[in-house]
Amino acid sequence: MPLLGVITCEILELEFAYLLAGDADIARITVLENRFSMGLIAGLEARGVSPSRIPILKGFTTNAPDRLEVLVQVLELALHNRKRFLQEGLVKATREMGRYVDAIVLGYGLCGNALRKPDELLADAGVPVFIPMDQDHPVDDCVGLIIGGRESYYQEQCRVAGTFFMIPGWTRHWKELFEKEYGKFDVAFARRLFRMSNYERSLLIPNPVLSEEKMRHNIEEFDRLFGFRTEVRQGNLDLLLNTWKTARGFLEKSKKA
């Protein structure tokens, strides 16, 4: 019974919906249903996949013993605000999910060095945890994952230091940065901060999950608020797909052993 877990942030909800819907070997996708997973569920349904939904992990059981199943939990994006919150959230989520799955794929990178030592941090998971890799190190964050790695990320930072990077998920969730529940600051403070830091552009990083046209529409208000111009650099899902293939390969080897 190969069972693969996924723990990701809301920002990568469409990327994982795309990946999961495109894997013909998956017999069933089960999503822990809460307000953070609604975007991923909608993304799956838009691609013709109706996932099973459960309110809690406790009691989860497989129903396809000879085929691949996937169990997904989406965590709130607010965990990014503080390193300790993100670490505690991932430790808890991987420990709980590790009881039910054979391996876990994380939709996270270093994220401000919160995952600098993932093997130590997530040791209690009890199963292998696969993190998106950029050559010999985890990707820096969700932007690094979609832009193609650290080198591409650094090129754009050198080109325009005052850049707000916009992958598909951030174009959908940017307003939450300024909500009391999630954000660290309000719009007025952000204006002052961006001005002091010489921010001047939004860089769209489209990939197959959301068109450039839709992304532009999503950030029209953002650019007006902060006086940014919009530029574009094509992204891709190569690093995420490589991680998925690595995890799948592990399950295949375990099955044969």
C-alpha positions in Angstrom: 0.0 0.0 0.0 2.1 3.0 -1.2 0.8 6.1 0.5 2.4 9.4 -0.1 1.8 12.5 2.1 1.9 16.1 1.0 2.2 19.0 3.3 2.2 22.4 1.6 1.4 26.1 2.1 -1.6 27.8 0.5 0.8 29.6 -1.8 1.5 26.4 -3.7 -2.1 25.1 -3.8 -2.4 25.4 -7.6 1.0 23.8 -8.3 0.1 20.8 -6.2 -3.3 20.5 -7.8 -1.7 20.5 -11.2 0.9 17.9 -10.2 -1.6 15.6 -8.5 -4.2 15.8 -11.2 -1.6 15.0 -13.8 -0.3 11.8 -12.1 -2.4 9.0 -13.7 -1.0 6.4 -11.2 -2.8 8.0 -8.2 -5.9 5.9 -7.3 -7.2 8.3 -4.7 -6.4 11.8 -3.3 -7.6 12.6 0.2 -7.4 16.2 1.4 -7.7 17.3 5.0 -10.6 19.8 4.5 -10.4 23.2 6.2 -10.3 26.8 5.1 -6.7 26.6 4.0 -7.3 23.7 1.6 -10.2 25.2 -0.3 -8.0 26.5 -3.1 -6.3 23.2 -3.6 -9.6 21.3 -3.7 -11.0 23.8 -6.2 -7.8 23.5 -8.3 -8.2 19.7 -8.4 -11.9 19.9 -9.3 -11.1 22.4 -12.1 -8.9 19.7 -13.5 -11.6 17.0 -13.3 -10.4 15.4 -10.0 -12.8 15.0 -7.1 -10.7 14.4 -4.0 -12.0 12.6 -0.9 -12.3 15.0 2.1 -11.7 14.3 5.7 -12.1 16.7 8.7 -9.2 15.2 10.7 -6.4 12.9 10.1 -7.3 10.5 13.0 -8.9 7.4 11.6 -7.7 7.8 8.0 -7.7 4.5 6.2 -6.6 3.5 2.7 -9.0 1.9 0.2 -6.6 1.1 -2.6 -4.1 -1.3 -1.1 -2.3 -2.0 -4.4 -2.2 1.5 -5.9 -0.8 4.8 -5.0 -2.8 7.1 -2.7 -2.0 10.6 -1.7 -2.9 12.3 1.6 -2.7 16.1 1.5 -2.6 18.8 4.2 -2.5 22.5 3.4 -1.1 24.8 6.1 -1.9 28.5 6.5 0.4 31.0 4.9 0.6 32.9 8.1 3.2 30.4 9.4 5.8 32.2 7.2 5.6 35.3 9.4 7.8 33.8 12.1 10.5 31.2 11.8 9.5 29.5 15.1 5.8 29.2 14.1 6.7 27.6 10.7 9.0 25.1 12.4 6.5 24.2 15.1 3.7 23.9 12.5 5.8 21.6 10.2 7.0 19.5 13.1 3.4 18.9 14.3 2.1 18.3 10.8 4.8 15.8 9.7 4.6 13.9 13.1 0.9 13.5 12.7 0.9 12.6 9.0 3.9 10.3 9.4 1.6 7.8 11.2 -0.4 7.2 8.1 1.9 7.5 5.1 5.1 5.9 3.8 6.8 9.2 2.9 6.1 13.0 2.8 6.6 15.6 0.2 7.0 19.2 1.6 5.8 22.2 -0.4 8.4 24.3 1.4 12.0 25.4 1.0 14.5 26.9 3.4 11.9 29.7 4.2 14.2 32.1 6.1 16.3 29.1 7.2 13.4 27.6 9.1 14.3 24.3 7.3 18.1 24.7 7.3 18.4 21.3 9.1 15.3 19.4 7.9 16.6 16.0 9.0 17.0 17.1 12.6 13.9 19.3 12.7 11.5 16.7 11.2 13.1 13.6 12.7 9.9 12.7 14.6 8.0 12.2 11.3 9.1 8.6 11.3 9.2 8.5 7.5 11.4 10.0 4.8 10.5 13.7 4.2 11.3 15.0 0.7 12.0 18.7 0.3 12.3 20.5 -3.1 16.0 20.6 -3.9 18.1 23.1 -5.9 21.2 21.1 -6.8 22.7 20.2 -3.4 20.5 22.3 -1.1 16.8 22.9 -0.5 15.2 25.7 -2.6 15.2 29.0 -0.8 11.5 29.4 -0.7 8.4 29.1 -2.9 9.7 31.8 -5.3 13.0 30.0 -5.7 11.0 26.8 -6.4 9.0 28.4 -9.2 11.6 30.7 -10.7 14.0 27.8 -11.3 16.4 27.9 -8.3 18.8 30.2 -6.6 20.8 31.3 -9.6 17.7 32.6 -11.4 16.4 34.2 -8.2 19.7 36.0 -7.7 19.9 37.2 -11.3 16.6 39.1 -10.9 17.5 40.5 -7.5 20.7 41.8 -9.0 18.9 43.2 -12.0 16.4 45.1 -9.9 17.0 45.0 -6.1 13.6 46.5 -5.4 11.6 43.5 -6.7 8.4 42.0 -5.2 8.3 38.5 -6.6 4.9 37.3 -7.7 4.4 33.6 -8.3 0.8 32.4 -9.0 -0.1 31.9 -5.3 1.1 35.3 -4.2 -1.0 36.9 -6.9 -4.0 35.1 -5.4 -3.2 35.7 -1.7 -1.3 39.0 -1.6 -4.1 40.9 0.2 -3.7 38.5 3.2 -0.3 40.1 3.8 -2.2 43.1 5.1 -5.0 41.4 7.1 -4.8 41.6 10.8 -4.8 37.8 11.2 -2.0 37.2 8.8 0.0 40.3 8.0 2.8 42.0 9.9 1.9 45.5 8.8 -0.8 47.6 7.1 -0.8 49.2 3.6 0.4 52.6 4.9 3.4 51.0 6.6 4.1 48.8 3.6 4.2 51.9 1.4 6.8 53.5 3.6 8.8 50.3 3.8 8.8 49.8 0.0 9.7 53.4 -0.6 12.6 53.3 1.9 13.9 50.0 0.3 13.5 51.4 -3.2 11.0 48.8 -4.4 9.9 49.5 -7.9 8.5 46.5 -9.6 6.4 43.4 -9.4 7.9 40.4 -11.2 5.4 37.9 -12.4 6.6 34.4 -12.6 3.9 32.5 -14.5 4.0 28.7 -14.9 1.4 26.2 -16.3 -1.0 26.6 -13.4 -2.0 30.2 -14.0 -1.8 32.4 -17.1 0.2 35.6 -17.3 -3.1 37.4 -18.2 -4.8 36.2 -15.0 -1.8 37.0 -12.9 -1.7 40.5 -14.2 -5.3 41.0 -13.4 -4.8 39.7 -9.9 -2.1 42.3 -9.1 -3.6 45.4 -10.7 -4.7 46.7 -7.4 -1.3 45.8 -5.7 0.7 47.7 -8.4 -1.6 50.7 -8.0 -1.3 50.8 -4.3 2.5 50.8 -4.4 3.2 52.4 -7.7 5.0 49.4 -9.1 5.5 48.5 -12.7 5.0 44.9 -13.8 7.6 42.8 -15.5 7.6 39.1 -16.3 10.0 36.1 -16.1 8.7 32.7 -17.1 8.8 30.1 -14.3 8.5 26.4 -14.4 7.6 23.4 -12.2 10.8 21.4 -12.9 12.1 21.4 -9.3 8.8 20.4 -7.8 8.3 17.7 -10.4 11.8 16.4 -9.7 10.9 16.2 -6.0 7.7 14.3 -6.7 9.6 11.8 -8.9 12.2 11.3 -6.2 9.5 10.5 -3.6 7.7 8.2 -6.1 11.0 6.4 -6.8 11.5 5.8 -3.1 8.1 4.3 -2.8 8.7 2.0 -5.8 12.0 0.8 -4.3 10.4 0.2 -1.0 7.6 -1.8 -2.6 10.0 -4.1 -4.4 12.2 -4.6 -1.3 
